[in-house]
Amino acid sequence: SRPMLHKLGSLLWFGAGALVTTAAARLRPRGRALRPGHTLDPALAVGNRGSAVASGASNGGRVYTVVLTGGPCGGKSSSLEHFTRELRARGYDVYCAPEVPTIMMNGGCVFPGPDAGYRTIAFESALMKLQLQMEESFLQVARSAGHDAVVVFDRGVLDMAAYMTDTLLKEVLADLGCSEKELLRRYDCVLHLVTAAKGAEAFYTTANNATRTETVDEAAALDDRVREAWIKHPRHIVVGNEGTFAQKMSQGTQHILELVRAK
């Protein structure tokens, strides 16, 4: 009869579901599995109180956006740690979106070179799209928390311009459907930490970063291109190597504190 068939079908459905659930549980790794090249920082993971809500929603609290950029071996990681400590001591939540090109390269994506035509446009466009989406995701969570917060982007979308000709950049922006001016407006501050290859050459190293391969001269040239990419931002701050490294860190932190006090 139909009732009997329906009941039998239900039993088979739930039985199959239980088998799939059991199998998935056996295959699932214990804890959070991370692919090579990606690390989980427990201090950052539990340091804030954000939770995702609908895009655009806000529970109050001011959210500041900061691009942390510069040439290779400029002290970005140390600077982030320095001003994160100071901001949290003042009651701010701090979020840090990781560097997108490193994520993609760790995942097997290979830069085809600046002269590979469509492949170059596709690669750079993909980087920028992922960067924009990551920024929106971090901002969504930060806004949902209802606290004053600083969202730090380990390089922003226009950092990619340092690896492109003006013509290629225009093609990529056209593919994205946005302008350079629109991208600049996304950020409250751009903090550029000058590479050690300019003024502190004795401290320049590639040993602490597997993706850093530039020579001193190449690092200095790249620093100039990154600086040029952001030069139109109204709050583009450049911190050089005139003093000690500790002074450089303090100076960078002071600029971030001035940003949150000024708004």
Secondary structure as the mmCIF struct_conf table of DSSP 4:
data_model
#
loop_
_struct_conf.conf_type_id
_struct_conf.id
_struct_conf.beg_label_comp_id
_struct_conf.beg_label_asym_id
_struct_conf.beg_label_seq_id
_struct_conf.end_label_comp_id
_struct_conf.end_label_asym_id
_struct_conf.end_label_seq_id
HELX_RH_AL_P HELX_RH_AL_P1 ARG A 2 LEU A 27
BEND BEND1 ARG A 28 ARG A 28
HELX_LH_PP_P HELX_LH_PP_P1 PRO A 29 PRO A 29
BEND BEND2 ARG A 30 GLY A 31
TURN_TY1_P TURN_TY1_P1 PRO A 36 GLY A 37
HELX_RH_AL_P HELX_RH_AL_P2 PRO A 42 VAL A 46
BEND BEND3 GLY A 47 GLY A 47
BEND BEND4 ALA A 54 ALA A 54
TURN_TY1_P TURN_TY1_P2 SER A 55 GLY A 56
BEND BEND5 GLY A 60 GLY A 61
STRN STRN1 VAL A 63 GLY A 70
BEND BEND6 GLY A 71 GLY A 71
TURN_TY1_P TURN_TY1_P3 PRO A 72 CYS A 73
BEND BEND7 GLY A 74 GLY A 74
HELX_RH_AL_P HELX_RH_AL_P3 LYS A 76 ALA A 89
TURN_TY1_P TURN_TY1_P4 ARG A 90 GLY A 91
STRN STRN2 ASP A 93 ALA A 97
HELX_LH_PP_P HELX_LH_PP_P2 PRO A 98 GLU A 99
HELX_RH_AL_P HELX_RH_AL_P4 VAL A 100 ASN A 106
TURN_TY1_P TURN_TY1_P5 GLY A 107 GLY A 108
TURN_TY1_P TURN_TY1_P6 PRO A 114 ASP A 115
TURN_TY1_P TURN_TY1_P7 GLY A 117 GLY A 117
HELX_RH_AL_P HELX_RH_AL_P5 TYR A 118 SER A 144
TURN_TY1_P TURN_TY1_P8 ALA A 145 GLY A 146
BEND BEND8 HIS A 147 HIS A 147
STRN STRN3 ALA A 149 ASP A 154
BEND BEND9 ARG A 155 ARG A 155
HELX_RH_3T_P HELX_RH_3T_P1 VAL A 157 TYR A 163
BEND BEND10 MET A 164 MET A 164
HELX_RH_AL_P HELX_RH_AL_P6 ASP A 166 LEU A 176
TURN_TY1_P TURN_TY1_P9 GLY A 177 GLY A 177
HELX_RH_AL_P HELX_RH_AL_P7 GLU A 180 LEU A 184
TURN_TY1_P TURN_TY1_P10 ARG A 185 ARG A 186
BEND BEND11 ASP A 188 ASP A 188
STRN STRN4 CYS A 189 LEU A 193
TURN_TY1_P TURN_TY1_P11 ALA A 196 GLY A 199
HELX_RH_3T_P HELX_RH_3T_P2 GLU A 201 PHE A 203
BEND BEND12 THR A 206 THR A 206
TURN_TY1_P TURN_TY1_P12 ALA A 207 ASN A 208
TURN_TY1_P TURN_TY1_P13 ALA A 210 THR A 211
HELX_RH_AL_P HELX_RH_AL_P8 VAL A 216 TRP A 230
TURN_TY1_P TURN_TY1_P14 ILE A 231 LYS A 232
BEND BEND13 HIS A 233 HIS A 233
TURN_TY1_P TURN_TY1_P15 PRO A 234 ARG A 235
STRN STRN5 HIS A 236 VAL A 239
BEND BEND14 ASN A 241 GLY A 243
HELX_RH_AL_P HELX_RH_AL_P9 PHE A 245 ALA A 262
#
